[in-house]
């Protein structure tokens, strides 16, 4: 009796579920990624300093204030007046931003278990913004009740 040699059928793997899972993972990680720079405004060119270090821990409650200049698409200033850029697309001069700081203070006071002394005000000022405008912004924030401040800069490579 003659035996037939069995043909080896290599099973084919259906890759469709694998591709679906990969795309779902990509979408998941895109959604949960910490968008730290979402509060950053590209119109603000931070000063450079070799001593800048990243924060050791992220502030639980933070108010980010971006102070910079209106710029064209090439990054050139179109207006010499420094503005505070609101996250809603509004621009305020430093003096006109004071009432907005008071309303931010009221917002944080309305949140449960939040005191203004625990809220960190991060000031991201353009390197060309006059020191007096930054100082007035801090003063207006202090008048509104804020006590903690941080100034942002870009790390310069060390020699």
C-alpha positions as CSV (number, residue, x, y, z in Angstrom):
1,X,0.0,0.0,0.0
2,X,1.3,3.3,-1.0
3,X,1.1,6.2,1.5
4,X,0.5,9.7,0.4
5,X,3.0,12.2,1.7
6,X,1.0,14.9,3.5
7,X,1.3,18.3,2.1
8,X,2.5,20.8,4.6
9,X,0.1,23.7,4.7
10,X,1.6,26.6,6.4
11,X,-1.3,28.4,8.1
12,X,-1.7,32.0,7.1
13,X,-2.0,34.5,9.8
14,X,-4.7,37.1,9.4
15,X,-3.0,40.4,10.1
16,X,-6.2,42.5,10.1
17,X,-6.8,42.3,13.8
18,X,-3.2,43.1,14.5
19,X,-3.3,46.2,12.3
20,X,-6.5,47.3,14.1
21,X,-4.9,47.0,17.5
22,X,-1.8,48.9,16.4
23,X,-4.0,51.8,15.1
24,X,-6.0,51.8,18.3
25,X,-2.8,51.9,20.4
26,X,-1.5,54.8,18.4
27,X,-4.8,56.7,18.8
28,X,-4.8,55.9,22.6
29,X,-1.3,57.2,23.1
30,X,-2.0,60.3,21.1
31,X,-5.0,61.1,23.3
32,X,-3.3,60.5,26.6
33,X,-0.1,62.2,25.7
34,X,0.7,65.1,28.0
35,X,0.4,68.2,25.9
36,X,2.7,70.3,28.1
37,X,3.3,72.7,25.3
38,X,-0.4,73.2,24.7
39,X,-0.3,76.2,27.0
40,X,2.7,77.5,25.2
41,X,2.3,80.2,22.6
42,X,4.6,80.1,19.6
43,X,4.6,83.9,19.5
44,X,6.6,83.9,22.7
45,X,10.4,83.4,22.2
46,X,11.7,82.4,25.6
47,X,15.0,83.7,26.8
48,X,17.9,81.2,26.8
49,X,20.0,80.4,29.9
50,X,22.5,77.6,30.5
51,X,21.3,77.3,34.2
52,X,17.7,76.4,33.3
53,X,16.5,73.1,34.6
54,X,13.2,71.4,34.0
55,X,10.8,71.4,37.0
56,X,11.3,68.5,39.4
57,X,7.5,68.0,39.7
58,X,4.5,69.4,37.9
59,X,2.3,71.9,39.7
60,X,-1.1,70.6,40.6
61,X,-2.8,73.9,39.9
62,X,-1.1,76.2,37.4
63,X,-2.0,79.4,35.6
64,X,0.2,80.0,32.5
65,X,0.6,83.6,31.4
66,X,2.2,84.1,27.9
67,X,3.6,87.6,27.3
68,X,5.0,88.2,23.8
69,X,4.6,90.1,20.6
70,X,2.4,89.8,17.6
71,X,4.5,88.2,14.8
72,X,4.1,87.4,11.2
73,X,4.6,83.9,9.7
74,X,8.3,84.4,9.6
75,X,8.5,85.3,13.3
76,X,9.1,89.0,12.8
77,X,7.4,91.4,15.2
78,X,4.4,93.2,13.6
79,X,3.7,95.3,16.6
80,X,6.2,96.6,19.2
81,X,3.7,96.4,22.0
82,X,3.9,93.3,24.2
83,X,0.7,91.5,24.7
84,X,-0.6,88.8,27.1
85,X,-2.0,86.0,25.0
86,X,-5.1,84.4,26.3
87,X,-5.8,80.7,25.6
88,X,-9.0,81.8,23.9
89,X,-7.2,83.7,21.2
90,X,-7.6,87.1,22.8
91,X,-4.7,89.5,23.3
92,X,-4.4,92.0,26.1
93,X,-1.9,94.7,27.0
94,X,-0.3,94.0,30.3
95,X,-2.4,96.7,32.1
96,X,-5.6,95.5,30.6
97,X,-4.8,91.9,31.7
98,X,-5.2,92.8,35.4
99,X,-9.0,92.3,35.5
100,X,-8.5,89.0,33.8
101,X,-6.1,87.9,36.6
102,X,-8.7,88.8,39.2
103,X,-11.3,86.6,37.4
104,X,-8.8,83.8,37.2
105,X,-8.3,84.2,41.0
106,X,-12.0,84.0,41.5
107,X,-12.2,80.8,39.3
108,X,-9.5,79.1,41.4
109,X,-11.2,80.2,44.7
110,X,-14.4,78.6,43.4
111,X,-12.8,75.2,43.0
112,X,-13.0,72.8,46.0
113,X,-9.9,72.3,48.1
114,X,-8.0,75.0,46.2
115,X,-6.3,78.0,47.8
116,X,-4.7,80.8,45.8
117,X,-1.4,80.3,47.8
118,X,-1.2,76.8,46.2
119,X,-1.7,78.0,42.6
120,X,1.5,78.4,40.6
121,X,1.5,81.3,38.1
122,X,4.0,80.4,35.4
123,X,5.1,83.4,33.4
124,X,6.4,82.7,29.9
125,X,7.7,86.1,28.7
126,X,9.4,86.7,25.4
127,X,13.1,87.5,25.7
128,X,12.4,91.0,24.2
129,X,9.6,91.9,26.6
130,X,10.7,94.8,28.8
131,X,11.4,93.8,32.4
132,X,8.8,96.4,33.6
133,X,6.0,94.7,31.8
134,X,6.9,91.4,33.5
135,X,7.2,93.1,36.9
136,X,3.7,94.7,36.4
137,X,2.2,91.4,35.5
138,X,3.6,89.9,38.7
139,X,2.3,92.8,40.7
140,X,-1.2,92.5,39.2
141,X,-1.2,88.8,40.0
142,X,-0.1,89.5,43.6
143,X,-2.9,92.1,43.8
144,X,-5.4,89.4,42.7
145,X,-4.1,87.1,45.5
146,X,-1.6,84.8,43.8
147,X,1.6,84.1,45.8
148,X,3.6,81.5,43.9
149,X,5.4,82.4,40.6
150,X,7.7,80.6,38.1
151,X,9.5,82.2,35.2
152,X,10.1,80.0,32.1
153,X,13.1,80.0,29.9
154,X,14.7,77.7,27.3
155,X,17.8,75.7,28.2
156,X,20.9,76.7,26.4
157,X,23.5,74.0,25.7
158,X,26.3,74.2,28.1
159,X,29.9,74.5,26.8
